[in-house]
Amino acid sequence: MPRTTSQNFKDLRDAQTGTYQYLYSIYDYDGSTDLHYINDIANLVFDGITYVYMPISHNAIGENTTGQIDTVGVKISNVSRIIQAYLEVYDFRGLKVEIKTVLDVTNTTSTITDTYYIDSYTADQFDVNFICKSKLDIHNVMLPSRRYTRLYCQWDFKSDECGYTGGETSCNKTFQRCKELSNRERFGGFPSIKSGKIYT
């Protein structure tokens, strides 16, 4: 997807003033809520949006000969397990991601905005790594039909895949709960995966 570059950014860049700052947004991760992060020592309010400090980075962004943005990798620290907790409930594949390059954080027009969509991701005890592509690439790719989590079941409770037919009315979808309901053979997770990992 082509990048959006403001004229003011070009002017500041050509004048060699200002220092680069990167702002990251992941949209509608739960259907209605956005995540906004900045890899800096403090939170930042920019253009009315609060970007929360988080150790986050991306690899170099470059355009190909047709003006499309190449695939980019985004890495977020998983030490706090915040992002992994979201991934265990919500599937981030296909979500819109924006990376704003800002030359002057006091000037909302001094930006380049690169837009991607999450193609796949992995998580371990250290980092969550997203592979992001253009929307065209996402629509033309056959995504895996399932996520592979260790102790979290992906089936809807009492669905055909779950197979539970007992009298309980709720399940938190953990492996422990499945054992308590004597239904572990229908558990929709992968306990053999190493602890703390998620694959798509």
Buried (B, 14 or more C-beta within 10 A) or exposed (E): BEBEBBEBBEEBBEEEEBEEBBBBBBBEBEEEEBBBBBBBEEEBEBEEEEBBEBEBEBEEBEEEEEEBBEEBEBBBBBEEBBBBEBBBEBBBBEBBBBBBBBBBBEBBBBBBBBBBBBBBBBBBEEBBBBBBBBEEBBEEEEEEEEBBBBBBBBBEBBEEEBEBEEEEEEBEBBBEBBEEBEBEEBBBBBEEBEEEBBBB
